[in-house]
Amino acid sequence: MLALAACNPPAPEPKININELANEYLFLELSMGLHDKAHVDAYFGPEAFREAAESEAMSLGDIELAAGDLAQRLVDIDPGDDEMLAMRIAGLRARLQALRMRIAIIGGNPVEFDQETLALFGVETPDKDVTHFQSILDELDARVPGEGPLAKRVETFNDQFVIPLDKLPSVFEAAMDECRVRTKKHIDLPENESFTIEYVNDVPWSGYNWYQGDAQSLIQVNTDFPIYISRAVDLGCHEGYPGHHTFNALLEENLVNGQGWLEYSLYPLFSPQSLIAEGSGNYGIELAFPGEERMLYEKEVLFPLAGLDVENADLYYEILALTEQLNFAHNEAARDYLNGEMTREEAAQWLQDYGMMREDKSLQRTRFIDAYRSYVINYNYGKAMVADYVERDGANADERWARFEKMLSSPMLPADLQK
């Protein structure tokens, strides 16, 4: 028998095909999308996977079990010295971890806020107390004219900078065009890329990019609330250039088409990809319009298009810069609301007191938290992480753009931003 065994050694274990595992992953994410309409933000891969998911109609429990099994099989792959393979495996495992956490949430088993953000987005955010915000509010209080509560004074002052509804299309199109021109000076975009803008109502967000694949996007702008002049460039960069539209187009070009990584034909909203997406979208505003360039452009081009007076514009931008420092108030409101330590009304009041939000806007924000939960951290903490990565070691403008493009074109995870 020993001689026989020597002549017939055991057959080698079949080599694991990561592309097949990626296909399984797509099937699971699309299956999850049948339970959670917000889960799949974009999908432009083979329709056969979507049809198979619809046909199979897996339960949440079955998706969770299959995701755990798939994650374990990914652990068994040894990438050796292949850095890109290692990043691909890490990316798939992180997405599967997020998928399993989202299943727990949808299934009625949520965890504490910090555990949720770590599982979904790969980070825990700093817990900022009242003293952090109060120092900013004191400075803001000294700058805003008028009498009465600070939040009301900020709202009253800012009302003079609202874009009239009939001027929105011309203002937004001009802003988007400028964002695109500035981005294309540094990043080669696909030749066929383009977008469409729609103006919508009754949604819990202010702007959204629905990526269609083939470098095409539908960008929607919510007109439920007053839209200030500064939001034109904000949304133009964030949703378009060099933000979401650029990010998705580069991932499609470099990873889906270039590498054949089909998993990137699907964007799971509740995943680490969102921290980089939202962080880069917000940081991209400063990258495209550094220093005072944004203020000068808006005063010279967008103010006239909107029919607005520039007399108080300088003070408007000072107040805007201070209120933007209060963005982490959104995290604290979400943290305490989701952890059951605040009611909806208390969370809305916190956003008014420490985030300088209008009352109606603060209530909309609680609707956003109901729908997207801890996702709010991606806008501010994501921006801080992207800024630290892009600007590290005193990088100049060209180096910043090069790092930014690398980040948008690769399978980087939030943890990679800190290396």
C-alpha positions in Angstrom: 0.0 0.0 0.0 2.9 2.3 0.8 4.3 1.7 -2.7 0.9 2.3 -4.3 0.6 5.6 -2.4 4.0 6.7 -3.6 3.0 6.0 -7.1 -0.3 7.8 -6.8 0.3 11.0 -4.7 -2.8 13.0 -3.7 -4.2 15.3 -6.4 -3.3 19.0 -5.7 -6.0 21.2 -4.3 -7.7 23.1 -7.1 -6.5 26.7 -7.4 -9.0 29.2 -6.1 -10.2 31.5 -8.9 -10.8 34.9 -7.4 -12.8 36.1 -10.4 -15.3 33.4 -9.6 -15.4 34.5 -6.0 -16.0 38.1 -7.2 -18.9 36.8 -9.2 -20.4 35.2 -6.1 -19.9 38.5 -4.3 -21.9 40.4 -6.9 -24.7 37.9 -6.7 -24.9 38.4 -2.9 -24.8 42.2 -3.1 -27.6 42.2 -5.7 -29.5 39.7 -3.5 -29.2 42.2 -0.6 -30.5 44.9 -2.9 -33.8 43.1 -3.0 -34.2 43.6 0.7 -32.8 47.1 1.0 -33.5 49.5 -1.9 -30.7 51.9 -0.8 -28.0 49.2 -0.6 -26.9 49.0 -4.3 -26.1 52.6 -5.2 -24.9 51.7 -8.7 -24.6 48.6 -10.8 -23.5 48.4 -14.4 -22.2 44.8 -14.6 -23.7 41.8 -16.4 -27.5 41.6 -16.1 -27.3 37.8 -15.7 -26.2 38.4 -12.0 -29.2 40.6 -11.3 -31.5 38.2 -13.0 -30.1 35.3 -11.0 -30.5 37.2 -7.7 -34.1 38.0 -8.5 -34.7 34.4 -9.5 -33.1 33.0 -6.3 -34.6 35.6 -3.9 -32.3 34.6 -1.0 -33.4 35.4 2.5 -31.3 37.7 4.7 -30.2 34.7 6.7 -29.0 32.9 3.7 -27.2 35.9 2.4 -25.4 36.3 5.7 -24.3 32.7 5.8 -23.1 32.8 2.2 -21.2 36.0 2.8 -19.4 34.5 5.8 -18.5 31.5 3.8 -17.2 33.6 0.9 -15.1 35.8 3.3 -13.4 32.6 4.7 -12.6 31.4 1.2 -11.0 34.7 0.5 -8.8 34.4 3.6 -7.5 31.1 2.2 -6.0 32.9 -0.9 -2.3 33.7 -0.5 -1.5 36.8 -2.6 2.3 36.3 -2.2 4.1 39.4 -3.4 1.2 40.5 -5.6 0.2 43.8 -4.0 -2.8 44.4 -6.3 -4.2 40.9 -5.5 -3.7 41.6 -1.8 -5.6 44.9 -2.1 -8.4 43.1 -4.1 -8.8 40.4 -1.4 -8.8 43.0 1.3 -11.4 45.1 -0.6 -13.7 42.1 -1.1 -13.4 41.1 2.6 -14.2 44.6 3.8 -17.2 44.8 1.6 -18.5 41.4 2.9 -18.0 42.6 6.5 -20.0 45.6 5.7 -22.7 43.5 4.0 -23.0 41.3 7.0 -23.4 44.4 9.3 -26.0 45.8 7.0 -27.9 42.5 7.2 -27.9 42.8 11.0 -29.2 46.3 10.9 -32.0 45.5 8.4 -32.8 42.4 10.3 -33.5 44.5 13.5 -30.2 43.8 15.3 -28.3 47.1 15.2 -25.1 47.7 17.3 -23.7 50.7 18.9 -22.8 53.6 16.6 -19.0 53.1 16.8 -19.2 49.4 16.1 -21.5 50.2 13.1 -19.1 52.7 11.5 -16.2 50.4 12.0 -17.9 47.4 10.3 -19.5 49.5 7.5 -16.9 52.1 6.7 -13.7 50.8 8.3 -13.3 53.7 10.8 -14.3 54.9 14.2 -14.9 58.7 14.5 -13.7 60.9 17.3 -16.4 61.8 19.9 -16.5 65.6 20.1 -18.2 67.3 23.1 -20.0 70.6 23.5 -16.8 72.5 24.3 -15.4 71.8 20.8 -18.4 73.3 19.1 -18.9 76.1 21.6 -15.5 77.7 20.9 -16.5 77.9 17.2 -19.9 79.2 18.0 -18.4 82.0 20.2 -16.3 83.1 17.2 -19.3 82.9 14.9 -21.4 84.9 17.3 -18.9 87.7 17.2 -19.1 87.9 13.4 -22.8 87.5 12.6 -24.7 90.9 12.7 -28.1 91.4 14.3 -29.8 90.4 17.5 -31.5 87.3 18.9 -30.5 83.6 18.7 -27.4 82.9 16.8 -28.9 80.3 14.5 -31.7 82.6 13.5 -29.2 85.4 12.8 -27.1 83.1 10.6 -30.2 82.1 8.7 -31.4 85.7 8.2 -28.0 86.8 7.0 -27.6 83.9 4.6 -31.0 84.5 3.1 -29.6 87.2 0.9 -27.5 84.6 -0.8 -30.2 82.2 -1.9 -30.2 81.4 -5.6 -33.7 82.2 -7.2 -35.3 79.0 -8.5 -35.4 80.3 -12.1 -31.7 81.0 -12.0 -30.7 77.5 -10.7 -30.1 75.8 -14.0 -27.8 78.5 -15.4 -25.9 78.8 -12.1 -25.4 75.1 -11.6 -24.4 74.5 -15.2 -21.8 77.2 -15.0 -20.4 75.9 -11.8 -20.3 72.3 -13.1 -18.5 73.4 -16.2 -15.9 75.2 -14.2 -15.4 72.2 -11.9 -14.9 70.0 -15.0 -12.4 72.4 -16.6 -10.3 72.6 -13.5 -10.4 68.8 -13.0 -9.4 68.0 -16.6 -6.3 70.1 -16.2 -5.0 67.4 -13.8 -7.0 64.2 -14.5 -7.5 62.4 -17.8 -11.2 61.6 -17.9 -12.8 59.0 -20.3 -13.5 60.8 -23.6 -17.2 59.9 -23.6 -17.9 60.9 -20.0 -21.0 63.2 -19.4 -23.8 63.8 -17.0 -27.4 65.0 -16.8 -28.8 67.3 -14.1 -32.3 67.0 -12.7 -34.1 69.1 -10.1 -36.2 67.0 -7.6 -38.2 67.3 -4.4 -39.2 65.3 -1.4 -35.9 63.4 -0.8 -33.8 63.2 2.3 -30.6 64.5 0.7 -29.5 67.8 -1.0 -27.8 66.2 -4.0 -27.1 62.8 -5.4 -25.1 61.2 -8.2 -26.7 58.1 -9.8 -23.8 56.6 -11.7 -25.1 54.8 -14.9 -21.9 53.1 -16.1 -20.0 53.9 -19.3 -18.8 57.1 -17.7 -22.4 58.5 -17.5 -24.1 60.0 -14.5 -27.5 61.4 -13.5 -27.0 64.2 -10.9 -30.1 65.3 -9.0 -30.4 68.4 -6.9 -33.1 68.8 -4.2 -35.0 72.1 -4.3 -37.1 71.5 -1.2 -35.1 74.1 0.7 -33.3 77.4 -0.2 -30.1 76.7 -2.1 -27.3 79.2 -1.3 -24.9 80.4 -3.9 -22.0 78.4 -2.3 -23.9 75.2 -2.9 -23.4 75.4 -6.7 -19.6 74.8 -6.6 -20.1 72.5 -3.6 -22.4 70.2 -5.5 -20.6 70.7 -8.8 -17.4 69.4 -7.3 -18.9 66.9 -4.9 -21.3 65.2 -7.3 -19.3 65.8 -10.5 -15.7 66.9 -10.8 -13.5 65.8 -9.2 -16.1 64.0 -7.0 -18.5 61.1 -7.5 -18.8 61.2 -11.2 -15.0 61.3 -11.6 -14.4 58.6 -9.0 -16.9 56.2 -10.5 -15.7 56.8 -14.0 -12.0 56.2 -13.0 -12.9 53.0 -11.1 -14.8 51.7 -14.1 -12.0 52.6 -16.5 -9.1 51.3 -14.4 -10.5 48.4 -12.3 -13.5 47.1 -14.2 -12.3 47.6 -17.8 -8.5 47.7 -17.1 -8.2 44.9 -14.6 -11.4 42.9 -15.2 -12.5 43.3 -11.5 -16.2 42.9 -11.9 -16.9 43.6 -8.2 -16.3 47.3 -8.9 -19.2 47.3 -11.4 -21.3 47.5 -8.2 -21.1 50.3 -5.6 -22.6 49.1 -2.3 -23.6 52.3 -0.5 -22.9 50.9 2.9 -19.3 50.0 2.5 -15.8 51.5 3.0 -15.9 52.8 -0.6 -18.4 55.4 0.7 -15.9 57.0 3.1 -13.5 57.6 0.2 -16.3 58.6 -2.1 -17.8 61.2 0.2 -14.5 62.3 1.6 -13.0 62.8 -1.8 -16.2 64.6 -3.0 -15.9 67.1 -0.2 -12.2 67.5 -0.3 -12.3 67.9 -4.1 -14.0 71.3 -3.6 -10.8 72.7 -2.0 -8.6 70.8 -4.4 -10.3 72.3 -7.4 -10.7 75.8 -5.8 -7.7 76.3 -3.5 -7.4 79.3 -1.2 -9.6 82.3 -2.3 -10.1 81.0 -5.9 -13.6 79.7 -5.1 -14.8 83.0 -3.5 -13.3 85.0 -6.4 -14.9 82.8 -9.1 -18.3 82.8 -7.4 -18.3 86.6 -6.9 -17.2 87.3 -10.5 -19.3 84.6 -12.3 -22.0 83.0 -10.2 -23.2 86.0 -8.3 -24.1 87.9 -11.5 -25.8 84.8 -13.0 -27.9 84.5 -9.8 -28.6 88.2 -9.7 -27.1 88.5 -6.2 -25.4 91.5 -4.7 -21.7 91.0 -3.7 -21.7 93.8 -1.1 -21.7 91.4 1.9 -20.1 88.5 0.1 -16.8 88.6 2.1 -18.6 88.3 5.4 -20.7 85.5 3.9 -17.6 83.5 3.2 -16.2 84.1 6.7 -19.4 82.9 8.2 -19.5 79.9 5.8 -15.9 78.9 6.8 -16.9 78.9 10.5 -20.1 77.0 10.1 -18.3 74.4 8.1 -16.2 73.7 11.1 -19.4 72.6 12.9 -19.9 69.7 10.5 -18.9 67.1 13.2 -22.1 68.1 15.0 -23.9 65.9 12.5 -22.0 62.9 13.8 -22.8 63.6 17.4 -26.5 64.0 16.7 -26.5 60.7 14.7 -24.5 58.9 17.4 -26.8 59.9 20.3 -30.0 59.5 18.2 -29.1 56.0 16.9 -27.8 54.9 20.3 -31.2 56.0 21.8 -29.7 58.8 23.9 -31.6 61.5 22.0 -35.1 61.7 20.6 -35.6 62.9 17.0 -36.6 66.4 18.3 -33.6 66.6 20.5 -31.3 65.5 17.6 -32.9 68.2 15.4 -32.4 70.8 18.1 -28.8 69.8 18.6 -28.2 70.3 14.8 -29.8 73.8 15.1 -27.8 74.7 18.2 -24.4 73.2 17.3 -24.6 72.8 13.5 -26.3 76.1 12.7 -29.0 74.3 10.7 -32.3 75.8 9.8 -35.2 74.2 11.7 -36.7 72.6 8.6 -33.3 71.5 7.3 -32.5 69.9 10.7 -35.7 67.8 10.6 -34.7 66.7 7.0 -31.3 65.7 8.4 -33.0 63.4 11.0 -34.9 61.8 8.0 -31.5 61.2 6.4 -30.2 59.6 9.6 -33.3 57.3 9.7 -32.6 56.2 6.1 -28.8 56.1 6.1 -27.9 55.9 9.8 -24.1 56.3 10.5 -23.4 57.2 6.9 -23.1 60.9 8.0 -19.6 60.3 9.2 -18.3 59.9 5.6 -18.8 63.5 4.7 -16.7 65.1 7.5 -14.4 62.4 8.8 -13.9 61.1 5.3 -12.9 64.5 4.1 -10.4 64.8 7.1 -8.9 61.5 6.2 -8.6 62.3 2.5 -7.1 65.7 3.3 -4.5 64.1 5.5 -3.5 61.6 2.9 -3.4 64.0 0.0 -1.6 66.8 1.8 0.9 64.7 3.8 4.5 65.9 4.0 3.7 69.3 2.6 2.7 68.1 -0.8 2.4 70.8 -3.5 -0.5 71.3 -5.8 0.7 68.8 -8.5 1.5 66.2 -5.9 -2.0 66.6 -4.3 -3.7 66.1 -7.6 -1.5 63.0 -8.3 -2.3 61.4 -5.0 -6.0 62.3 -5.4 -6.1 60.6 -8.8 -4.3 57.5 -7.5 -6.9 57.2 -4.7 -9.8 57.5 -7.1 -8.3 55.0 -9.5 -7.3 52.2 -7.1 -8.9 49.7 -4.7 -7.8 51.7 -1.7 -9.6 51.3 1.7 -9.8 53.9 4.4 -7.0 52.1 6.3 -4.8 52.7 3.3 -5.2 56.4 3.7 -3.4 56.2 7.0 -0.3 54.3 5.8 
